[in-house]
């Protein structure tokens, strides 16, 4: 039994055309390509969340003094 769920997604016509063309060139379905893209995006989010957790106890750095220090040291 297939555990896939069916959804309706609306694409800009040019994006849809590009996806169809790429799917044909790669001999893949649109569903496979969209599924992979969403999984990659979610994996990236998971990495970001892990990084936030790892850095939760780091001291905050104020942006303005940081930029001024970069300029003072000739980095900007």
C-alpha positions in Angstrom: 0.0 0.0 0.0 1.3 3.4 -1.0 1.5 5.8 2.0 1.8 8.9 -0.3 -0.7 11.7 0.2 -2.3 13.6 -2.6 -2.2 17.4 -2.5 -2.9 20.3 -4.9 -0.1 22.7 -5.5 -0.4 25.8 -7.8 2.7 26.8 -9.7 3.4 29.9 -11.8 3.0 28.7 -15.4 6.6 29.3 -16.3 7.8 27.4 -13.2 5.5 24.6 -14.0 6.8 24.4 -17.6 10.4 24.4 -16.3 9.6 21.6 -13.9 8.0 19.5 -16.6 10.9 20.0 -18.9 13.4 19.1 -16.2 11.4 16.1 -15.1 11.3 14.9 -18.7 15.0 15.4 -19.1 15.8 13.5 -15.9 13.1 10.8 -16.6 11.5 11.6 -13.3 8.0 12.6 -12.2 7.0 16.1 -11.0 6.0 14.5 -7.7 9.4 13.0 -7.3 11.1 16.3 -8.0 8.8 18.3 -5.7 9.1 15.7 -2.9 12.9 15.8 -3.1 12.9 19.6 -3.1 10.7 19.8 0.0 12.8 17.1 1.8 15.9 19.1 1.1 14.3 22.3 2.4 13.2 20.5 5.6 16.6 19.0 6.0 18.1 22.5 5.7 15.6 23.7 8.4 16.6 20.9 10.7 20.3 21.8 10.3 19.5 25.5 11.1 17.5 24.5 14.2 20.4 22.3 15.4 22.8 25.2 14.9 20.5 27.5 16.9 20.4 24.9 19.7 24.1 24.5 19.7 24.7 28.3 19.9 21.9 29.1 22.3 24.3 29.9 25.2 26.6 32.1 23.1 26.8 35.8 24.1 24.9 38.1 21.8 26.8 40.6 19.7 25.3 44.0 19.0 25.4 44.7 15.3 26.3 48.4 15.3 29.4 48.1 17.6 30.5 45.0 15.6 30.4 46.9 12.3 32.2 49.9 13.8 34.9 47.5 15.1 35.3 46.0 11.6 35.7 49.4 10.1 38.2 50.5 12.8 40.3 47.4 12.1 40.2 48.1 8.3 38.1 45.1 7.5 35.4 47.2 5.8 
